[in-house]
């Protein structure tokens, strides 16, 4: 926490390095929500997207899914 004169008043693990995955997921969700016209729009999954590792949705090439469901999947807890 920074006080009114820019002096640090309190910090907790402020020098600890953290992975960016969760921040990246939240920022991606914000960009989508700010730019999509219809959250129920259905999207066809490309082979490149289907081949992306780490997803818990189990999407395959040419699957169709709504933007809403993709956002839900994006914000699920990451695999550990």
N, C-alpha and C positions, 0 to 999 in steps of 0.2 A: 504494500500500500504506500502511495506517495503522498506526502503532505502538501500543503498549499505553497511551499517554497521549493518544491522539487526534491526535498530530502526524504530518503527512504525511512519510513516509520516502522515497517514490519515486513518481513519476508519469510516465506516458508519454502524450503527447497528451491530457491530461486536460481541456483546454479546447476541444478540437476537437469541432465539432458533427457528429453522424452521423445518418443516416436511421434511422427506427425500424422499417423493414420486417422485418428479420431478427428483432429482439426480439419484434415483434408475432406473427410466424409461430410462434416457439418457444412463446410464452405461449399462443397458440391451441391448439397441439398438446398442451400440458400440460393445459389445461382439458378438452379432448376426452378424452384418455386417463384422466383422473381421473373423468370422468362417464359415459362410455359403458359399457353393460353387456356388449355383444357387438361386438367390433371387426370381426367379419365381417358385421354387419348391413348390409343394402343400403339405400341412400338414393336417393330419386328427386329429380333435379335440377329445381328450380323455374326459371321463366323469368327471375326476378330473378338467381338464382345463375348461370345460363348466360350472362347478359349482363354479368357482372363481368369487367372487363378484367384483363390481366396473367397469366392462367392459361396454363400450358403443357399442360394436360390436354385442351383442346379439347372440353369438355363442352357438350352441347346440352340444351334443355328436354326433360324426361321421360327422359333417360338414367338408368340405374341403375348405381350404383357402391358398393362397400363402404366403410365408414368407414376401414378399413385402407388402401385405395388412395387415398382422399381425403387421409389423413395423409401418405402417401408423396408425393403431388403437392404438398401444402402445403410439404413440407420440401425440395423440389427447389430448385436454385439459381435465383434470380430472374433475370429478363431484365435485360440491361444496356443 
